[in-house]
Amino acid sequence: MKVLFACGGTAGHINPGLAIAAAIRRRHPGAVIRFAGNPDGMEARLVPGAGFEFVPFKAMGIQRRLTPYNIYRNVKSAFLLVTAESRAKRVIRAFAPDLVVGTGGYVSGPILLVAAKMGIPTATHEQNAFPGVTTKLLAKRVDKVLLAVAKAEEYLPQEAKGKCVVTGNPVRPEILTARREEARRLCKVPEGKVCLLSFGGSLGAQRVNEAVADVMAWHKGTGNIHHIHATGQYGTELLPRLLREKGVSWEGCPGLDIREYIDDMPNCLAAADLVICRAGASTLSELEAAGRASILIPSPNVAENHQYHNAMVLQNAGAAVVLEEKDLTGETLVKLVQELTADPARLAQLGEKAKGIAALNAVETIADQVLGLVKK
């Protein structure tokens, strides 16, 4: 059996594809699995690193904000779009897959559309509560539309009805197996202290870093909070400067664990009592699987404002508190953190509600659905 995956752009698209591919390989060790993705995207590194074949397929989106550089990019995007079908045919014919699966990103559109035209079984997985343009287009053509949450189906075209299956988002197995006591030891959280975990994405969100600096300035005097924070790439100089301005000594401070990235997220989540973060689909799925209380700050700088829709699914289920960026200040965030950390029962309730909506078996459900297409 040969399976072709098409995904790229962000870890939120790539990691679900890798998780599904690993589930298929566990069931069918002899399966030949290949990924198509942008040669200059993070998929070019992550896919081979996970032990799967990678074939380059260049694709770019249209930039809506017109600047000289974006106009140049849009010319390249238009050329790639015009040639996408013929290039996708070459990729598919060279591999001759029995199944094609897309998990998002510009690459998945042309690959899945051509595969569907060629009569190859196809499935697409949408991680967000509000589907992107690519999913809306593909939903008319593919055999299966796999959704993270039921709400997403409301935004899909009529042609998708009957194809949709709510599966949830795949999460890393380590999220499910991490144990709180061991995680707190590894993260050096002192006994009896509240563990606060915050991050704003791999690049770093300036507004989140600014507000978190105020939170750190507040709790430095309380002595009862251990705070793990990832600044992101663009926050490595910003956050220390903000803390210095607030009179906070962060280097060597026992209550602050400040990093550029969090590369041990399963342990950090297991150790945390409260999480402050953006509302990307994969992040929310991991919060749910770990059963963690959270303050969600959806990024307004994403397509279709999908992070807001993601976050509201949790808030409406009583599983998180949403703080929109337009309302985000250091003062508002400090007030929320004060209220929640002073109420362990509320934190526990938010965590339990999050756990209650988790799709813990998502990757196996997705594997069932896509492999069923091959059998048919």
Secondary structure, DSSP 8 states (H G I E B T S, - for coil): -EEEEE--SSHHHHHHHHHHHHHHHHH-TT-EEEEEE-TTSTHHHHHHHTT-EEEE-------SS--HHHHHHHHHHHHHHHHHHHHHHHHHHHH--SEEEE-SSTTHHHHHHHHHHTT--EEEEE-SSS--HHHHHHTTTSSEEEESSGGGGGGS-GGGTTTEEE------HHHHH--HHHHHHHTT--TT-EEEEEE--SS--HHHHHHHHHHHHHHTTT--EEEEEE--GGGTTHHHHHHHHTT---TT-TTEEEES--S-HHHHHHH-SEEEE---HHHHHHHHHHT-EEEE---SSSGGGHHHHHHHHHHHTTS-EE--GGG--HHHHHHHHHHHHT-HHHHHHHHHHHHHT--TTHHHHHHHHHHHHHH-
